[in-house]
């Protein structure tokens, strides 16, 4: 018995016709012989686009991750909460301030209140999905007693920092999630230094750390790929391409 290896390129360009999208797809390989009795794989390369807004409305079809576009204004005198939302999109801090200020003033128009936002302060901010973006810890209830409060931490407009590739075919339940247990995680890709609209690239060496060993040899004629965020939500890259190079080891 001799162990051999093949490099296989898995691309959303080659997805089957019944695939959902370029980040949730299935590829049927024409090569049958060399994709049987695979006992281990190594994900050699991943090229993944950063097509994810840093402000998301949580729409699962858009696939930009959890919602962080809602701000809740506390009206202390009336003891009421006024939700304010802005459109999903890619914002810098000045664009966020201008858009948010307009949305807040529209929402508060009936209360005869005008809010001005600068880089250093926010008016009447409470706990809300947008709190971390504006420098607040989201699980701390903060109800100010003055009209203006200072952000305790820098704003966070980094968006999605990492994406995770899942595959039932390629994985052997090789991932463990703290809240979900065993998952079909194959690879993670950092987006920390990848600007919006560009591509992240990851390369792995043939090491034990990057190898997925199968308990029993398996056929990998059909491979499913799903791109998820850290919470397991499916992501959507639109028409952009997701590509992986996988080294498969088989015995003849």
Beta strands, then each sheet from edge to edge (+ up, - down):
strand 1: 3-11
strand 2: 24-28
strand 3: 38-49
strand 4: 70-75
strand 5: 80-85
strand 6: 121-122
strand 7: 149-150
strand 8: 162-166
strand 9: 175-177
strand 10: 181-183
strand 11: 185-190
strand 12: 199-203
strand 13: 211-218
strand 14: 222-228
strand 15: 243-251
sheet 1: 1+ 15- 3+ 12-
sheet 2: 1+ 15- 3+ 13-
sheet 3: 2+ 14- 8+ 11-
sheet 4: 4+ 5-
sheet 5: 6+ 7-
sheet 6: 9+ 10-
end
